[in-house]
């Protein structure tokens, strides 16, 4: 009879995400992750070679989940819908959202870089998102440096800035967050067009 592993890689990944979300990257030590799961510390090393490996796996799980939501919308040229899609994604798993949106990879891997295979997976996910983003901007009619900066602000920077205080506080995202994001997209040209005031001034 084959014994089923009591503690899976997903158990440790979920614990790492929760610990970083609650206490920052320094909270996710191997010992703390094991305690969170209720597993012997040694059992983590059967699945992950190092702390940076488990944090990279956690990052890839979180970023991959976000990419599955945003990439199809971006490829379809639906910039406003992509920005608004952040709201249900955050509500679905606030700890995962705190882990991903409040912590840069450089802070997670301050002590040691991710193993090569996991780093390559990170780079593939980031490239997939970037390609979808650039396709979205190009579909709007242009892809100048200004268009890219404007689109990045509308799709990523501004929505995350609106969400950040609520993620930090650990509270629910208020209904006005969606209205603010929608109003930004209504009031700021996305790409390929100058703001109305600038056009009149010219």
N, C-alpha and C positions, 0 to 999 in steps of 0.2 A: 504494500500500500504506500502511495506517494504522500509524503507530508506536505501540507500547504504552509508556505511561509507565513508566520504570524504578522510580521511587520514588512510592509511593501515599501518600495521606493517612494510611492505617492504619500505614504504616511509621513515620511521624513521631509519630503518637499513641502507638504502642507504645514508641518510644524515650523519649518524654516520661514515660510511666508508669514505665518502668524507672529512669530517672534520678532522679525524685522518690522512688521507693521506696528507692533505694540511698543517696541523699545529701540528701534534702529538697528543697523547692521551689527553693531557690537553685541547685541543681545543673542544673536544666533550662533552661539558656540556649539561645538559638537555635543558637549555634555548637556547643554540646555535643550537642544533638539531631541536628544535621547529621552530626557526627563519628560518633555512635552508629550512624546509618543508613549512613554512608559516602557521603553525598551532599554536593554543594556547598551552602553555606548559602543561596545565592540560590534554590535549588529549593524550599525551604520556603515562601518568599513567593509561589510560584505557587499554593499551596493554603491558606495561613493568613496573614492580614494582620498578625498580631502574636504575641508570646509568649503573651499572655493568651488569644488565640484558640485556640492549640494546647492550652494547659492546660485551657481550658473544654471543648474537644472531647474531651480525655482524661477529664476528670471525667464528662462526659455518657456516654461509653462505659462507664466503670466503674460509675457509678451505675445506668445503664440495665440493665447485666448483672445487678446485684444486684436491681433492681426486678422483672426478669423471673422471678426465683426467688421473691422474697418476696411480691409483690403477690397472685398467685393464692391462696397459702396464707392470707394475711391476710383476703382477701375471703371465703374459705371458713370463717373463724373458727378456723383451726388455728394458734393462737398458739405452742404448744409446738413444733410442726413447723417453723414459721417461724424460731424461734430456733435450732433444731438445724440448719436448712438453711444457716446461716452456715458450718458446719464444712466440708462438701464444697465450698462456694463458695470458701472460703479455700484449700483444698487444690488446687483446680483451677488456680488462678493466684495464687500467693502474692505476686508483685510487684504485681499489680492490687489485691489485698487490702491490702497495705501502703500503696499510694498512696491508696486511698479511706478506709481506717479509721484511719490514723495522721495524716492531714493534713486540717485544716479548710479549706473554700474561702477563708476570709478570709486564710489564709497564702499560698494559691496566687495570689491576686489582690491582693496587697499593693501592687504597683507600679502596676497598671492594672486596671480592671474588664473583664470579658469583653465582647466586642461584643454589641449588643442581641439579635440573633437567637439567639446561643448562650446568653445569659443567660435569655432566655425559655424556651429548651429546658430549661435547668436548673430553672427554676421549675415547668415542667409536670411534670417527673419527680418533684420533691419533693412537688408537690401530689397526684400519683397515689399516691405512697407514703403520704402523710398521710391521704388519703381511705380507703385500704385499711386502714390502722392503726385509724382511728376506727370503721370498719365492723366490724372484728374485736372491738373493745371493746364496741361497742353490741350485737353478737350475743351477748356473754356476759351481758347483762342490765342493763347500766348504762353510763353514760359521764360520771360525775362527774369533777371535777378529780383526786380521789384515784385513781379507777379508771384514768384516763389516765396518771397518773404511775406507778402500779403496773405497768401494762401496758408502758409504755415501758422501765421498768427490766428487766422480765422478757424482753422481746423483743429489745431493742437494747442498753441500757446495760450490763447484767450480762454477757451473752455477749461483747460487745466487750471489756469489761474482763478477762474470762477469757482471751481470745485475744491481747490486746495484748502481754503479755510475750514471747510466742512469735513474734509478728510482728516486734517490735523486735529480738529475737535472731536472727531469720531461720531458726529451726528449725521442724521439723514440729510440728503441733498434736498434743499427746498425747491418748491415748484418754480420759483422765479429764476432759477438757474437756467432752465430750458428757455424761458422767455428772453433772458439776456443773450443767450447764444443765438437764438433766432433773430433778435433785433440787430445784433452785430452783423449777421450775414445779410440782413435787409439793408443796413445802412452803409456798409463798407463794400466797395466793388471788389469782387473776388479776383479776377485776372483779366488782362486785356483791355481794361478801361480805366481812365483816370477818374478820381472823385469829381463830382459835379462842380464843387467850388473851385477846384483847380482848373477845370475846363473853362469856367467862366472867366477866371483870372487871366488865362492865356489869351 
